[in-house]
Each structure stands twice: as C-alpha cells, then as structure tokens.
Amino acid sequence: MSGRTPVEVVAETGTVLAFHHTRPFWPVHVVVVPKQHVPSLVELGGADISAVHDVLSVVRQVARQVTAEHGACRVLTNLGDYQDSKHLHFHVSHGEPLHG
C-alpha cells in the first residue's frame, strides 16, 4: 500500500497533476500541483521557475475547460498562514461554497 489517497485525475503531464479535490469546497474543485516539491508561488525553494510555468500551463488548461463547461471559474493559491499544505498548488473552482 502506498499510503496515498486515490484521486480522480483531470489532467497529468510529466511534471504536473490536476485532480478533483478529495474534500471539495465548491461543486467543481480541481487542484493542480507540481510533482516536484515547490514550497509556494513566492518561495520556490530549490525548484526552477520552469516548474511554475508547467503548473500554470495546466492551470490554464483546466480553467479553460471549467469555464467552457460552466461559464466561469476562479483560480486561487494560498500563501503564508493561509497555505495549509506547504507545497505549491492551485485551486480551479466553480460554484458557491458547499460549506458555510
């Protein structure tokens, strides 16, 4: 057993994974992450800027798809104390929050 949570993949490249959030906050909630560790959008650690470019390319693809299907989307990343997971990731979402 790998210890990893199974996810429903939306898009995947050699360097990036996009998947449906396992505990969604919005009706459509996709998370896009680099496979290489990148601490955050402003703190790249030892990662090359190309890792951010790769992630943004997939974010754009997923955002385009969600917008085409639902008419709109939001793209969000968190920093500092707002960033629960200290690994760069973007949320691509649509709809009203599921939780109050």
Backbone atoms as SQL, in Angstrom:
CREATE TABLE atoms (id INTEGER PRIMARY KEY, chain TEXT, resi INTEGER, resn TEXT, atom TEXT, x REAL, y REAL, z REAL);
INSERT INTO atoms VALUES
  (1, 'A', 1, 'MET', 'N', 0.840, -1.189, 0.000),
  (2, 'A', 1, 'MET', 'CA', 0.000, 0.000, 0.000),
  (3, 'A', 1, 'MET', 'C', 0.878, 1.244, 0.000),
  (4, 'A', 2, 'SER', 'N', 0.539, 2.229, -0.837),
  (5, 'A', 2, 'SER', 'CA', 1.376, 3.419, -0.984),
  (6, 'A', 2, 'SER', 'C', 1.119, 4.448, 0.106),
  (7, 'A', 3, 'GLY', 'N', -0.061, 4.417, 0.745),
  (8, 'A', 3, 'GLY', 'CA', -0.392, 5.435, 1.733),
  (9, 'A', 3, 'GLY', 'C', -0.932, 6.699, 1.104),
  (10, 'A', 4, 'ARG', 'N', -1.060, 6.694, -0.193),
  (11, 'A', 4, 'ARG', 'CA', -1.562, 7.870, -0.905),
  (12, 'A', 4, 'ARG', 'C', -3.067, 7.757, -1.099),
  (13, 'A', 5, 'THR', 'N', -3.729, 8.890, -1.068),
  (14, 'A', 5, 'THR', 'CA', -5.165, 8.938, -1.280),
  (15, 'A', 5, 'THR', 'C', -5.447, 8.814, -2.770),
  (16, 'A', 6, 'PRO', 'N', -6.337, 7.905, -3.163),
  (17, 'A', 6, 'PRO', 'CA', -6.680, 7.823, -4.589),
  (18, 'A', 6, 'PRO', 'C', -7.401, 9.100, -5.032),
  (19, 'A', 7, 'VAL', 'N', -7.091, 9.563, -6.232),
  (20, 'A', 7, 'VAL', 'CA', -7.708, 10.784, -6.744),
  (21, 'A', 7, 'VAL', 'C', -8.249, 10.550, -8.146),
  (22, 'A', 8, 'GLU', 'N', -9.223, 11.383, -8.518),
  (23, 'A', 8, 'GLU', 'CA', -9.762, 11.362, -9.879),
  (24, 'A', 8, 'GLU', 'C', -8.983, 12.389, -10.703),
  (25, 'A', 9, 'VAL', 'N', -8.138, 11.894, -11.596),
  (26, 'A', 9, 'VAL', 'CA', -7.249, 12.752, -12.376),
  (27, 'A', 9, 'VAL', 'C', -8.029, 13.506, -13.449),
  (28, 'A', 10, 'VAL', 'N', -7.752, 14.799, -13.550),
  (29, 'A', 10, 'VAL', 'CA', -8.344, 15.664, -14.575),
  (30, 'A', 10, 'VAL', 'C', -7.348, 15.848, -15.717),
  (31, 'A', 11, 'ALA', 'N', -6.085, 16.049, -15.366),
  (32, 'A', 11, 'ALA', 'CA', -5.011, 16.232, -16.360),
  (33, 'A', 11, 'ALA', 'C', -3.700, 15.832, -15.702),
  (34, 'A', 12, 'GLU', 'N', -2.776, 15.327, -16.519),
  (35, 'A', 12, 'GLU', 'CA', -1.475, 14.959, -15.990),
  (36, 'A', 12, 'GLU', 'C', -0.430, 15.107, -17.077),
  (37, 'A', 13, 'THR', 'N', 0.708, 15.674, -16.681),
  (38, 'A', 13, 'THR', 'CA', 1.875, 15.747, -17.554),
  (39, 'A', 13, 'THR', 'C', 3.018, 15.065, -16.811),
  (40, 'A', 14, 'GLY', 'N', 4.194, 15.096, -17.372),
  (41, 'A', 14, 'GLY', 'CA', 5.341, 14.527, -16.685),
  (42, 'A', 14, 'GLY', 'C', 5.705, 15.266, -15.412),
  (43, 'A', 15, 'THR', 'N', 5.268, 16.535, -15.294),
  (44, 'A', 15, 'THR', 'CA', 5.668, 17.367, -14.160),
  (45, 'A', 15, 'THR', 'C', 4.518, 17.894, -13.314),
  (46, 'A', 16, 'VAL', 'N', 3.266, 17.699, -13.753),
  (47, 'A', 16, 'VAL', 'CA', 2.109, 18.315, -13.083),
  (48, 'A', 16, 'VAL', 'C', 0.956, 17.322, -13.006),
  (49, 'A', 17, 'LEU', 'N', 0.200, 17.393, -11.893),
  (50, 'A', 17, 'LEU', 'CA', -1.005, 16.585, -11.724),
  (51, 'A', 17, 'LEU', 'C', -2.169, 17.500, -11.367),
  (52, 'A', 18, 'ALA', 'N', -3.299, 17.326, -12.046),
  (53, 'A', 18, 'ALA', 'CA', -4.541, 18.037, -11.722),
  (54, 'A', 18, 'ALA', 'C', -5.579, 16.979, -11.384),
  (55, 'A', 19, 'PHE', 'N', -6.265, 17.174, -10.262),
  (56, 'A', 19, 'PHE', 'CA', -7.233, 16.170, -9.809),
  (57, 'A', 19, 'PHE', 'C', -8.385, 16.837, -9.069),
  (58, 'A', 20, 'HIS', 'N', -9.521, 16.126, -9.010),
  (59, 'A', 20, 'HIS', 'CA', -10.662, 16.620, -8.240),
  (60, 'A', 20, 'HIS', 'C', -10.307, 16.551, -6.755),
  (61, 'A', 21, 'HIS', 'N', -10.545, 17.642, -6.048),
  (62, 'A', 21, 'HIS', 'CA', -10.234, 17.724, -4.622),
  (63, 'A', 21, 'HIS', 'C', -10.960, 16.605, -3.882),
  (64, 'A', 22, 'THR', 'N', -10.293, 15.988, -2.923),
  (65, 'A', 22, 'THR', 'CA', -10.899, 14.876, -2.187),
  (66, 'A', 22, 'THR', 'C', -11.914, 15.350, -1.146),
  (67, 'A', 23, 'ARG', 'N', -11.832, 16.619, -0.763),
  (68, 'A', 23, 'ARG', 'CA', -12.808, 17.228, 0.144),
  (69, 'A', 23, 'ARG', 'C', -13.183, 18.595, -0.437),
  (70, 'A', 24, 'PRO', 'N', -13.992, 18.609, -1.501),
  (71, 'A', 24, 'PRO', 'CA', -14.249, 19.866, -2.224),
  (72, 'A', 24, 'PRO', 'C', -14.944, 20.925, -1.376),
  (73, 'A', 25, 'PHE', 'N', -14.562, 22.166, -1.637),
  (74, 'A', 25, 'PHE', 'CA', -15.188, 23.329, -1.010),
  (75, 'A', 25, 'PHE', 'C', -16.222, 23.943, -1.949),
  (76, 'A', 26, 'TRP', 'N', -16.084, 23.695, -3.246),
  (77, 'A', 26, 'TRP', 'CA', -17.003, 24.174, -4.266),
  (78, 'A', 26, 'TRP', 'C', -17.515, 22.973, -5.060),
  (79, 'A', 27, 'PRO', 'N', -18.639, 23.096, -5.755),
  (80, 'A', 27, 'PRO', 'CA', -19.165, 21.966, -6.540),
  (81, 'A', 27, 'PRO', 'C', -18.169, 21.443, -7.579),
  (82, 'A', 28, 'VAL', 'N', -17.445, 22.337, -8.238),
  (83, 'A', 28, 'VAL', 'CA', -16.336, 21.954, -9.112),
  (84, 'A', 28, 'VAL', 'C', -15.083, 22.449, -8.418),
  (85, 'A', 29, 'HIS', 'N', -14.177, 21.524, -8.073),
  (86, 'A', 29, 'HIS', 'CA', -12.990, 21.917, -7.299),
  (87, 'A', 29, 'HIS', 'C', -11.829, 21.017, -7.713),
  (88, 'A', 30, 'VAL', 'N', -10.975, 21.575, -8.568),
  (89, 'A', 30, 'VAL', 'CA', -9.823, 20.855, -9.094),
  (90, 'A', 30, 'VAL', 'C', -8.561, 21.447, -8.479),
  (91, 'A', 31, 'VAL', 'N', -7.636, 20.590, -8.059),
  (92, 'A', 31, 'VAL', 'CA', -6.352, 21.017, -7.505),
  (93, 'A', 31, 'VAL', 'C', -5.273, 20.702, -8.538),
  (94, 'A', 32, 'VAL', 'N', -4.392, 21.672, -8.771),
  (95, 'A', 32, 'VAL', 'CA', -3.288, 21.496, -9.723),
  (96, 'A', 32, 'VAL', 'C', -1.986, 21.657, -8.954),
  (97, 'A', 33, 'VAL', 'N', -1.125, 20.618, -9.011),
  (98, 'A', 33, 'VAL', 'CA', 0.122, 20.621, -8.237),
  (99, 'A', 33, 'VAL', 'C', 1.301, 20.192, -9.102),
  (100, 'A', 34, 'PRO', 'N', 2.479, 20.767, -8.835),
  (101, 'A', 34, 'PRO', 'CA', 3.672, 20.238, -9.489),
  (102, 'A', 34, 'PRO', 'C', 4.060, 18.928, -8.812),
  (103, 'A', 35, 'LYS', 'N', 4.611, 18.008, -9.575),
  (104, 'A', 35, 'LYS', 'CA', 5.073, 16.742, -8.995),
  (105, 'A', 35, 'LYS', 'C', 6.363, 16.955, -8.199),
  (106, 'A', 36, 'GLN', 'N', 7.151, 17.926, -8.616),
  (107, 'A', 36, 'GLN', 'CA', 8.374, 18.304, -7.893),
  (108, 'A', 36, 'GLN', 'C', 7.972, 19.214, -6.733),
  (109, 'A', 37, 'HIS', 'N', 8.646, 19.113, -5.606),
  (110, 'A', 37, 'HIS', 'CA', 8.309, 19.986, -4.485),
  (111, 'A', 37, 'HIS', 'C', 8.683, 21.426, -4.789),
  (112, 'A', 38, 'VAL', 'N', 7.682, 22.296, -4.686),
  (113, 'A', 38, 'VAL', 'CA', 7.857, 23.743, -4.783),
  (114, 'A', 38, 'VAL', 'C', 7.100, 24.293, -3.578),
  (115, 'A', 39, 'PRO', 'N', 7.759, 24.983, -2.644),
  (116, 'A', 39, 'PRO', 'CA', 7.087, 25.420, -1.420),
  (117, 'A', 39, 'PRO', 'C', 5.869, 26.327, -1.632),
  (118, 'A', 40, 'SER', 'N', 5.973, 27.335, -2.502),
  (119, 'A', 40, 'SER', 'CA', 4.843, 28.242, -2.730),
  (120, 'A', 40, 'SER', 'C', 5.109, 29.063, -3.984),
  (121, 'A', 41, 'LEU', 'N', 4.157, 29.883, -4.338),
  (122, 'A', 41, 'LEU', 'CA', 4.302, 30.738, -5.517),
  (123, 'A', 41, 'LEU', 'C', 5.428, 31.754, -5.336),
  (124, 'A', 42, 'VAL', 'N', 5.655, 32.215, -4.121),
  (125, 'A', 42, 'VAL', 'CA', 6.695, 33.225, -3.882),
  (126, 'A', 42, 'VAL', 'C', 8.000, 32.638, -3.363),
  (127, 'A', 43, 'GLU', 'N', 7.969, 31.416, -2.862),
  (128, 'A', 43, 'GLU', 'CA', 9.170, 30.751, -2.355),
  (129, 'A', 43, 'GLU', 'C', 9.348, 29.447, -3.115),
  (130, 'A', 44, 'LEU', 'N', 10.252, 29.446, -4.090),
  (131, 'A', 44, 'LEU', 'CA', 10.412, 28.276, -4.954),
  (132, 'A', 44, 'LEU', 'C', 11.314, 27.202, -4.357),
  (133, 'A', 45, 'GLY', 'N', 11.996, 27.500, -3.244),
  (134, 'A', 45, 'GLY', 'CA', 12.934, 26.530, -2.685),
  (135, 'A', 45, 'GLY', 'C', 14.017, 26.273, -3.714),
  (136, 'A', 46, 'GLY', 'N', 14.349, 25.039, -3.973),
  (137, 'A', 46, 'GLY', 'CA', 15.365, 24.701, -4.959),
  (138, 'A', 46, 'GLY', 'C', 14.812, 24.485, -6.349),
  (139, 'A', 47, 'ALA', 'N', 13.516, 24.688, -6.526),
  (140, 'A', 47, 'ALA', 'CA', 12.887, 24.433, -7.827),
  (141, 'A', 47, 'ALA', 'C', 13.236, 25.528, -8.826),
  (142, 'A', 48, 'ASP', 'N', 13.241, 25.161, -10.073),
  (143, 'A', 48, 'ASP', 'CA', 13.464, 26.094, -11.166),
  (144, 'A', 48, 'ASP', 'C', 12.134, 26.760, -11.524),
  (145, 'A', 49, 'ILE', 'N', 12.180, 27.968, -12.029),
  (146, 'A', 49, 'ILE', 'CA', 10.971, 28.693, -12.418),
  (147, 'A', 49, 'ILE', 'C', 10.171, 27.920, -13.464),
  (148, 'A', 50, 'SER', 'N', 10.812, 27.028, -14.196),
  (149, 'A', 50, 'SER', 'CA', 10.087, 26.238, -15.199),
  (150, 'A', 50, 'SER', 'C', 9.013, 25.369, -14.544),
  (151, 'A', 51, 'ALA', 'N', 9.205, 24.983, -13.274),
  (152, 'A', 51, 'ALA', 'CA', 8.175, 24.212, -12.567),
  (153, 'A', 51, 'ALA', 'C', 6.901, 25.033, -12.423),
  (154, 'A', 52, 'VAL', 'N', 7.049, 26.327, -12.149),
  (155, 'A', 52, 'VAL', 'CA', 5.882, 27.216, -12.039),
  (156, 'A', 52, 'VAL', 'C', 5.225, 27.385, -13.406),
  (157, 'A', 53, 'HIS', 'N', 6.024, 27.527, -14.440),
  (158, 'A', 53, 'HIS', 'CA', 5.468, 27.653, -15.792),
  (159, 'A', 53, 'HIS', 'C', 4.674, 26.412, -16.160),
  (160, 'A', 54, 'ASP', 'N', 5.196, 25.230, -15.823),
  (161, 'A', 54, 'ASP', 'CA', 4.492, 23.981, -16.126),
  (162, 'A', 54, 'ASP', 'C', 3.152, 23.926, -15.400),
  (163, 'A', 55, 'VAL', 'N', 3.152, 24.306, -14.118),
  (164, 'A', 55, 'VAL', 'CA', 1.906, 24.299, -13.340),
  (165, 'A', 55, 'VAL', 'C', 0.911, 25.279, -13.945),
  (166, 'A', 56, 'LEU', 'N', 1.360, 26.474, -14.256),
  (167, 'A', 56, 'LEU', 'CA', 0.446, 27.482, -14.816),
  (168, 'A', 56, 'LEU', 'C', -0.117, 27.048, -16.163),
  (169, 'A', 57, 'SER', 'N', 0.648, 26.331, -16.937),
  (170, 'A', 57, 'SER', 'CA', 0.136, 25.823, -18.208),
  (171, 'A', 57, 'SER', 'C', -1.044, 24.885, -17.978),
  (172, 'A', 58, 'VAL', 'N', -0.927, 23.998, -16.993),
  (173, 'A', 58, 'VAL', 'CA', -2.024, 23.076, -16.696),
  (174, 'A', 58, 'VAL', 'C', -3.183, 23.824, -16.037),
  (175, 'A', 59, 'VAL', 'N', -2.891, 24.797, -15.169),
  (176, 'A', 59, 'VAL', 'CA', -3.955, 25.624, -14.578),
  (177, 'A', 59, 'VAL', 'C', -4.764, 26.291, -15.686),
  (178, 'A', 60, 'ARG', 'N', -4.091, 26.840, -16.680),
  (179, 'A', 60, 'ARG', 'CA', -4.779, 27.492, -17.798),
  (180, 'A', 60, 'ARG', 'C', -5.667, 26.498, -18.545),
  (181, 'A', 61, 'GLN', 'N', -5.151, 25.292, -18.771),
  (182, 'A', 61, 'GLN', 'CA', -5.915, 24.259, -19.480),
  (183, 'A', 61, 'GLN', 'C', -7.169, 23.885, -18.683),
  (184, 'A', 62, 'VAL', 'N', -7.016, 23.649, -17.396),
  (185, 'A', 62, 'VAL', 'CA', -8.159, 23.264, -16.555),
  (186, 'A', 62, 'VAL', 'C', -9.136, 24.422, -16.434),
  (187, 'A', 63, 'ALA', 'N', -8.640, 25.638, -16.247),
  (188, 'A', 63, 'ALA', 'CA', -9.515, 26.813, -16.147),
  (189, 'A', 63, 'ALA', 'C', -10.312, 27.023, -17.432),
  (190, 'A', 64, 'ARG', 'N', -9.663, 26.821, -18.561),
  (191, 'A', 64, 'ARG', 'CA', -10.350, 26.941, -19.853),
  (192, 'A', 64, 'ARG', 'C', -11.474, 25.904, -19.946),
  (193, 'A', 65, 'GLN', 'N', -11.198, 24.678, -19.513),
  (194, 'A', 65, 'GLN', 'CA', -12.181, 23.594, -19.558),
  (195, 'A', 65, 'GLN', 'C', -13.358, 23.878, -18.613),
  (196, 'A', 66, 'VAL', 'N', -13.081, 24.297, -17.383),
  (197, 'A', 66, 'VAL', 'CA', -14.154, 24.588, -16.417),
  (198, 'A', 66, 'VAL', 'C', -14.993, 25.760, -16.907),
  (199, 'A', 67, 'THR', 'N', -14.345, 26.793, -17.432),
  (200, 'A', 67, 'THR', 'CA', -15.082, 27.952, -17.955),
  (201, 'A', 67, 'THR', 'C', -15.956, 27.552, -19.133),
  (202, 'A', 68, 'ALA', 'N', -15.449, 26.723, -20.021),
  (203, 'A', 68, 'ALA', 'CA', -16.237, 26.264, -21.171),
  (204, 'A', 68, 'ALA', 'C', -17.455, 25.467, -20.711),
  (205, 'A', 69, 'GLU', 'N', -17.286, 24.644, -19.679),
  (206, 'A', 69, 'GLU', 'CA', -18.388, 23.803, -19.197),
  (207, 'A', 69, 'GLU', 'C', -19.390, 24.543, -18.324),
  (208, 'A', 70, 'HIS', 'N', -18.922, 25.539, -17.548),
  (209, 'A', 70, 'HIS', 'CA', -19.775, 26.167, -16.542),
  (210, 'A', 70, 'HIS', 'C', -19.944, 27.676, -16.714),
  (211, 'A', 71, 'GLY', 'N', -19.232, 28.289, -17.649),
  (212, 'A', 71, 'GLY', 'CA', -19.386, 29.710, -17.909),
  (213, 'A', 71, 'GLY', 'C', -18.479, 30.615, -17.092),
  (214, 'A', 72, 'ALA', 'N', -17.827, 30.059, -16.072),
  (215, 'A', 72, 'ALA', 'CA', -16.940, 30.865, -15.228),
  (216, 'A', 72, 'ALA', 'C', -16.122, 29.930, -14.342),
  (217, 'A', 73, 'CYS', 'N', -15.028, 30.467, -13.817),
  (218, 'A', 73, 'CYS', 'CA', -14.270, 29.738, -12.802),
  (219, 'A', 73, 'CYS', 'C', -13.443, 30.734, -12.016),
  (220, 'A', 74, 'ARG', 'N', -12.917, 30.265, -10.912),
  (221, 'A', 74, 'ARG', 'CA', -11.954, 31.057, -10.139),
  (222, 'A', 74, 'ARG', 'C', -10.682, 30.243, -10.013),
  (223, 'A', 75, 'VAL', 'N', -9.541, 30.933, -9.917),
  (224, 'A', 75, 'VAL', 'CA', -8.243, 30.290, -9.722),
  (225, 'A', 75, 'VAL', 'C', -7.643, 30.909, -8.475),
  (226, 'A', 76, 'LEU', 'N', -7.218, 30.057, -7.533),
  (227, 'A', 76, 'LEU', 'CA', -6.759, 30.525, -6.235),
  (228, 'A', 76, 'LEU', 'C', -5.516, 29.760, -5.802),
  (229, 'A', 77, 'THR', 'N', -4.565, 30.477, -5.213),
  (230, 'A', 77, 'THR', 'CA', -3.474, 29.833, -4.488),
  (231, 'A', 77, 'THR', 'C', -3.332, 30.577, -3.171),
  (232, 'A', 78, 'ASN', 'N', -2.843, 29.890, -2.158),
  (233, 'A', 78, 'ASN', 'CA', -2.706, 30.488, -0.832),
  (234, 'A', 78, 'ASN', 'C', -1.239, 30.643, -0.474),
  (235, 'A', 79, 'LEU', 'N', -0.967, 31.622, 0.390),
  (236, 'A', 79, 'LEU', 'CA', 0.397, 31.910, 0.840),
  (237, 'A', 79, 'LEU', 'C', 0.413, 32.107, 2.353),
  (238, 'A', 80, 'GLY', 'N', 1.575, 31.945, 2.951),
  (239, 'A', 80, 'GLY', 'CA', 1.730, 32.205, 4.383),
  (240, 'A', 80, 'GLY', 'C', 0.833, 31.325, 5.227),
  (241, 'A', 81, 'ASP', 'N', 0.203, 31.936, 6.225),
  (242, 'A', 81, 'ASP', 'CA', -0.658, 31.185, 7.134),
  (243, 'A', 81, 'ASP', 'C', -1.899, 30.619, 6.444),
  (244, 'A', 82, 'TYR', 'N', -2.263, 31.149, 5.284),
  (245, 'A', 82, 'TYR', 'CA', -3.417, 30.619, 4.540),
  (246, 'A', 82, 'TYR', 'C', -3.075, 29.313, 3.823),
  (247, 'A', 83, 'GLN', 'N', -1.792, 29.029, 3.672),
  (248, 'A', 83, 'GLN', 'CA', -1.367, 27.856, 2.914),
  (249, 'A', 83, 'GLN', 'C', -1.243, 26.652, 3.852),
  (250, 'A', 84, 'ASP', 'N', -2.321, 25.840, 3.916),
  (251, 'A', 84, 'ASP', 'CA', -2.321, 24.655, 4.786),
  (252, 'A', 84, 'ASP', 'C', -1.259, 23.657, 4.363),
  (253, 'A', 85, 'SER', 'N', -1.191, 23.377, 3.071),
  (254, 'A', 85, 'SER', 'CA', -0.201, 22.451, 2.535),
  (255, 'A', 85, 'SER', 'C', 0.965, 23.268, 2.003),
  (256, 'A', 86, 'LYS', 'N', 2.134, 23.078, 2.570),
  (257, 'A', 86, 'LYS', 'CA', 3.303, 23.873, 2.173),
  (258, 'A', 86, 'LYS', 'C', 3.932, 23.315, 0.900),
  (259, 'A', 87, 'HIS', 'N', 3.108, 23.151, -0.106),
  (260, 'A', 87, 'HIS', 'CA', 3.509, 22.698, -1.436),
  (261, 'A', 87, 'HIS', 'C', 2.647, 23.494, -2.412),
  (262, 'A', 88, 'LEU', 'N', 3.276, 24.152, -3.375),
  (263, 'A', 88, 'LEU', 'CA', 2.544, 24.972, -4.332),
  (264, 'A', 88, 'LEU', 'C', 1.375, 24.187, -4.914),
  (265, 'A', 89, 'HIS', 'N', 0.219, 24.785, -4.911),
  (266, 'A', 89, 'HIS', 'CA', -0.946, 24.196, -5.557),
  (267, 'A', 89, 'HIS', 'C', -1.953, 25.299, -5.859),
  (268, 'A', 90, 'PHE', 'N', -2.719, 25.066, -6.899),
  (269, 'A', 90, 'PHE', 'CA', -3.764, 25.995, -7.305),
  (270, 'A', 90, 'PHE', 'C', -5.097, 25.289, -7.246),
  (271, 'A', 91, 'HIS', 'N', -6.127, 26.034, -6.846),
  (272, 'A', 91, 'HIS', 'CA', -7.491, 25.537, -6.856),
  (273, 'A', 91, 'HIS', 'C', -8.192, 26.180, -8.056),
  (274, 'A', 92, 'VAL', 'N', -8.793, 25.377, -8.893),
  (275, 'A', 92, 'VAL', 'CA', -9.619, 25.857, -10.004),
  (276, 'A', 92, 'VAL', 'C', -11.025, 25.421, -9.644),
  (277, 'A', 93, 'SER', 'N', -11.941, 26.389, -9.498),
  (278, 'A', 93, 'SER', 'CA', -13.253, 26.044, -8.963),
  (279, 'A', 93, 'SER', 'C', -14.376, 26.813, -9.637),
  (280, 'A', 94, 'HIS', 'N', -15.574, 26.297, -9.405),
  (281, 'A', 94, 'HIS', 'CA', -16.790, 26.946, -9.900),
  (282, 'A', 94, 'HIS', 'C', -17.902, 26.670, -8.913),
  (283, 'A', 95, 'GLY', 'N', -18.773, 27.635, -8.730),
  (284, 'A', 95, 'GLY', 'CA', -19.961, 27.478, -7.902),
  (285, 'A', 95, 'GLY', 'C', -19.814, 28.126, -6.549),
  (286, 'A', 96, 'GLU', 'N', -20.895, 28.044, -5.790),
  (287, 'A', 96, 'GLU', 'CA', -20.931, 28.615, -4.445),
  (288, 'A', 96, 'GLU', 'C', -20.336, 27.610, -3.458),
  (289, 'A', 97, 'PRO', 'N', -19.745, 28.106, -2.364),
  (290, 'A', 97, 'PRO', 'CA', -19.163, 27.191, -1.381),
  (291, 'A', 97, 'PRO', 'C', -20.171, 26.158, -0.892),
  (292, 'A', 98, 'LEU', 'N', -19.690, 24.945, -0.712),
  (293, 'A', 98, 'LEU', 'CA', -20.540, 23.859, -0.220),
  (294, 'A', 98, 'LEU', 'C', -20.721, 23.919, 1.292),
  (295, 'A', 99, 'HIS', 'N', -19.803, 24.606, 1.981),
  (296, 'A', 99, 'HIS', 'CA', -19.813, 24.666, 3.431),
  (297, 'A', 99, 'HIS', 'C', -19.988, 26.119, 3.870),
  (298, 'A', 100, 'GLY', 'N', -20.660, 26.318, 4.966),
  (299, 'A', 100, 'GLY', 'CA', -20.928, 27.663, 5.464),
  (300, 'A', 100, 'GLY', 'C', -19.819, 28.344, 6.126);
